[in-house]
Amino acid sequence: MAREDAIHRTLEAVWRIESAKIIATVARMVRDVGLAEELAQDALVSALEQWRESGVPDNPAAWLTAVAKRRALDRLRHRQLTEHKAGEIGRELDAQHDIAQADFADAVDAALDDDIGDDLLRLVFTACHPVLSTEARVALTLRVMGGLTTDEIARAFLVPEATVAQRIVRAKRTLAEARVPFEVPRRHELEARLASVLEVIYLVFNEGYSATAGDDWMRPALCEEALRLGRIVAELVPGEAEVHGLVALMEIQASRTAARVGASGEPVLLLEQNRARWDQLLIRRGLAALARAESLGGALGPYALQAAIAACHGRARTAGETDWARIAALYDALAELAPSPIVELNRAVALSMAFGPAAGLEVVDPLMDEPALKGYHLLPTVRGDLLFKLGRRDEARREFDRAAALTRNTRERALLLARARACSSEPSAE
């Protein structure tokens, strides 16, 4: 039993780390992400059966890749591909069957490295293809790139496992029916397709950084997974500044994880955090990624601009040392480049910190009629904070109460209700 448990643990670890490479390698052969994952899973089942008898091989990832490729070759032969392709397949299949078991892992080591960067990049762009809904892209990416199980994805996003399973099945079917090619987009469409990839990664990160629902303020495992995916993409397309900008943004934001939650799991807001608990290694990595983005030249994109804002916080040793004027200027630039109501709301916060709450309120008040923010709890949260600072406590209390009613996160609701009570305990300036 102990040996079987050890095999299970080894397989889980190898799968989490190597599954994307294995699926990508097989997908290059079969040109179908759904089928590639199925064949990789078959290899996983074979490993469970065979390793009980033979033990864990020296190179488990190579073993799994070789078995998955062999299954792919069998499938391709069964499909009766063109004579030329069938000849290539036959030669590769015969060669693999002739390899002695003792030399098996060594012989396929090269296959793991063969075009693996291109294969991973193809897999990323396929899983994040715009033909899929946002929810489907997130689920499929976490499944094939992150190696997460359907249950793990469901628990991370607080949705039923059946819902996630259905999203993944539909995503694979949509890719197959749309005949989405397993390839890196050509230069003329690379920017738009890359934006879709980065959007998925940042959505995963944000759900971990500020959970939209549930009992926990954060889900660090999702932040870690998004960071891992972001770092992979940054190495695959090193010449794209926005990729490094996103990695920088996530690294710096993730550095605050330990300080964002109190002893009882309650949220700790940015200006109240103990900065000694910020992870300096992550901050340095983030600043290095931002410098890499800046070194590529050209104007900074939306992620790099947000990273520059995060860097202002990361460099400040205390909340009082924060360069809010620079942050406000960066938000001005972001609003010009990628205007949105949420950017305006964040710009209002920066203006209030740099020039006083009245300056922020001038930007926030027009947003109250913005349809896109109708159910967004952070709008009344920000307005309540500004009103509180201006001494308009009764109005502030009503805004905090409204924000508490809108949020689906238990911890955040408790914080907002506490702020509402604080308004009631203070004498009104009106």
N, C-alpha and C positions, 0 to 999 in steps of 0.2 A: 504493500500500500504506500509506503514511504517513497519507493522508487517511482510509482505511478504518479504520485503527487508532484514529485520533482520534475517529471516529464511534462506534466500539465503546466507547471510554473514556467518551465523553459519555453514551451510552445507559446504561451501567452506573451511572454516577454519578446520573443523573436517576432511573433506576429505583429505586435504593436509597433515595433521598430521597422520591420522589413516588409510588411504587407503591401505598402504602396509600391515599392520597387518590384515585388513579385507580380502584382496585378498589372503594373505598367509594362513589364517585360512580356507578359502573356498577351496583353491587349494589343501590343504591336503586331503580334502574330495573327490573332483572330479578328482584330479590328472591331471589337465589341466589348465595351467595359463590363456589361452585365455578365456575359459569358466568361470573360477573364476572371471576374471575381468568383464565379461558380467553380471554375477550374482550380483556382487558388485554394478555395475552401475544400475541394476534393483532396488536394495535396495535404491539407491540414488533417483531414480525417485519416488519410493513409499514414501520416506520421504517427498519429496516436496508436494506430494498429501495429505498425512495424517497429516503432522504437521501444515498445514493451519487450520485444524479443531481442532486437539487435542493440538497443541502447541509443542514446543521443549521439548523432554523428559529430565529427569535429567541427563541421561548418553547417549548422542547422538551416541557415537561410539558403545556402547553395543547394542543399538537399531538397528543400521545399520548392525552390525555383525550378530545379531540374525535373522534378516530378510533375509540376504544373505545366511546364513546357512539353513534357512527354504527352500529357493528357491533351494539350492543345494540338500537338502534331497528330495524334490519333483522330481527333475531331476533324481536323482539316483533311486528313486522308479520307475520312468517311464521307466528307462532302464532295469528294472527287473534283479537286481543283484542277486547273489547267495542267497539261502534261508537264510543262516546264516546272511549275510550282510543285507538282506532285513528285517530280524527280528530286528536287531540292529537299523536300520533306522526307522522302525515303532515305536519302543519304544521311541526313541529320539523325533520323530515328535509328537507322542501323548503327551509326557511330555511337550513339548513346547506349544502345543495348550491348555493345561490345566492351564497354568500359567495365573494368573489374570493380567490385564493390569497394575495395580498399582505396581505389583511386577516384572514386565517384565524385566526392566533394571538390578535390583539386581540379578535376577536369572541367567543372562547370564554374569555377571561380571567375574565369574570364567572361562568362555569359552574364554574370551579375553586373559587371562593369561596362559591358558592351552597350554603348549608347544609352546608358541608364539615365543620364541627365536629360537627354531628349525624351526618353520614354516617360519620365516623371512629369516633364513639362507638358507633354501631350495629355497625360492623365489629368493634370490640374485643369487644363483648358477644356477638356471634355466634361469633367464633373461639374465645372462652373459655367457651362455653355448657356448663353442667354435664352435658348429655346426652352429651358426649364424655369419653373417658378423659383422665387427666392428660397422658399422653404425646402423645395426639392434639391436645389443646389447645395444648401447647407447640409442637409441630411446625407446626400450622396458623397459630398466631399469628406465629411467626418467618417463615413463608412469606408470609402476606398483609399483615402489619403491618410486618415487618422487611425484606421484600424479599429475604430470603436464598434462595439456590438450595437444592434438595434436597441436593446434594453438600455445600454449606457447613454445613447443619444436621447432616448425618451426621458430618462431620469434627469439628464442635464437640462432639458428644455421643458420639463414638467408637462409633458403631453403623453397620452397613452402609447404604449409600445406598438399597438396595431396601427396607429396613425403614422408613426415613423416608418414602419414596415411598408405601408401602402405608398408613402411618398417615395421611398427608394425603388419599389417595384415599378411605379409609374414613371419615375425618372429614367430608369433603364429602358423601359418600353418606348418612351418618347425619343430617347437618343437613337434607338434602333429604327423606329419608324421614320424619324426625320433624316435618317442616314447621315448623322453627324460624323464627319471624318475624324479619325484618331490622328490628329496632326497639330502642330504648332501653327497658329494663325499667321497668315502672310502679313508683311509689314504694314500694308494699308489698313488692316483691320485689327492689328495687334493692340493698339491703344484702347479701343473700346472693349475688346475681349479681356484684356488685362484688368481693366476697371471692374469687370464682373468678378474676376478672381479675388481682387483686393476687397471688394465689397463683402464677399462671403466670409473671408478671413476676419474682417473687422466686425462683422455681425456676430460671429462666434465669440470674439474677444469681448465685445460690449455686453453680451449676455452673461459672460462670466464676471465682468468687472462691476456691473450694476444690474443684478438680476431683475427682470421685469415682473416676476411673480414668485410666490413661494415664501418660505420662512427665513431664507438666508439672504443677507445683503450682497454677498459675493459667492461665486462658484469658481474658485481658483483653478480647478482642473480644466475648465473651458479656456481660461486665459492662457494656461500653459500650452494647450493644444493649438490655439490660434498662433501663439508665438512660434511654436515649432513649425507650423505650416508656413508662416511668414518668412522664417529664416531659410526654409527650403527654397521657396520661390525666389528669395533675394540672391541665393547662390546660383539658381538656374538662369536668371536674367539679370546679371550684375550691372548691366548698363542702363537699367530703368530706374530713374531717380525716385519715382513715386513708391516703388517697392521698398526702397531703403527708408523713405519717409514714413511709411506705414510701420515698418519694423521699429524704427526709432520711437514713434508715438507709443506703440504697445510696450516696448521695453521700459520707457520712462513711466508710463502709467502703472505698469505692473510692479514697479519698484515700491509703490506705496501700499501694496497689498496688506502687509502685516500691520500697518498703521491705520488702515481704513475701518477696522472692526475692533470694538472694545472687548473687554473681558467676557461680557455676557452675550456677545454677538451683535451688539447694537452698532449702528453706523457712526463713524467718526468723520465729520466733515473736514475738507481740505485744510482750512485755516486753523483747525483745532488739533490737527494730527501732530504726534511726536515725531519730528523729522529724523531723530536719531534711529528710528525704526525703519526708515526708508532704506531700501537695498542699494547701496552705492555701486555695486558691481553692475546691476541692471541700468542704473543711471549712466554709468560710463559707457556701457554698451550702446545705450540709446543715443548718447551724444556722438559716439563714433559713427553710428549709422546715419545720423543727421548730417554729420560732416561729409560722409560719403555721398549722400544725396546732393549736397551743395556743391561738391567737387565736380559733379557731372555737368555743371553749367546750366544755363537757362533759368527761367523763372521757377520758383518753387510751386509745386502742385498742392492741392488741398490737404493731403496727408502730411506732406513735409511742413506746410504752414502750421498745422495742428501740432506737429512734433516740435516745431520751434516755440510754440506757446507752452507746451509741456516742459520744454527745456528751461524756460524762464522759472518755472516752479522748481525744477530739479536743481538748478544752480543756487537758489536762494536758501541760505542756511536757516533762516527763520521766516515766518510768514510776513513779518514787517519789512524784510529785505526784498520782497517780490517786486519786480519791475512791471507794475501794472500799466504804466504808460506804453511800454513796448508791447505788452500783451494786447492792449486796446488797438494799437496800430496794426498788429498782426491780424487781429480780427477784422479790422477795416479791409485789409488786403484779401482776407478769406471771403468776406462778404462780396467783394468785387468779383472774385474769381468763381466762387461757387455759392451764389446767393440762395438762402433758404431761411424760413422762419426760425429754425433752431439755431442757425448761425447768428441771426439777429438777437436771439435771446441770450446767447453766450456773450455776444458783443456788449449787450446791455449790462451784464454782470461786470465785465472788464471796465466799462466806462464808469460804473458806479464806484468801483474800487479805486480807479485812477482820479476821478473828478467829483465824486460824491454821489449819494443815492438819487438825488433829483435828476442828474444826468442820465442815470440808468433808467429811471422811471419814464423819462421822455421817449425812450425807445420801446419799453415794455408795453406801455398803455395802448399804442396802436395795434400791438399783437393780440390783444384781447378779442379782436374781431376776426382773427385769422382762422379760417376753417380748418386748416391742417393741424392747428394746435388745440382744437376744441376739447379733446379728451386727454391732452398732454399734461400730466400732473406737475411737471417742472415749471410750467408757466405761472400758475398761481403760487407755487413755492417761491419763485424768484420775486414775484410782485409782493408777496407777503413779507419777504425779507427786506425789501426796499422800503415798504411802508412802515415796517417796524423801526428801521433806522431813522426814518423821518418823524417818528413819534406818533404815527397814525395807527395806534394799537388796535382799535376796533376793526378797522378795515383789514389790518394785517391778520387778525384772528380769523375773519371770515375767509380770507384767501388760504390760510393754512388748513382750515377745516375742509375747504373745497378740494385742496390738493390731496388731503388724506382720503377723501372719498373716491378720488380718481385712481390712486396707486393700487396695484395688485400685490405689492410686496409688503409682507407683514412687518418687517423691521422698519421699513421706511414710513409706513403708516403710523407706527408708534412714535417715531421721531417727530412727525408732522403734528400729531395730536398734542405732543408735549410742548411743541412750540406755540400751538394755539392756546394752550393753558397758560403759558408764560405771558402771552399778550393780555389775557384776562386778569392776571395778577398784578399787572403794571397799571398805574394811573394813566388814563387817556390824555393826550395832549390836545384833543379837540375841544 
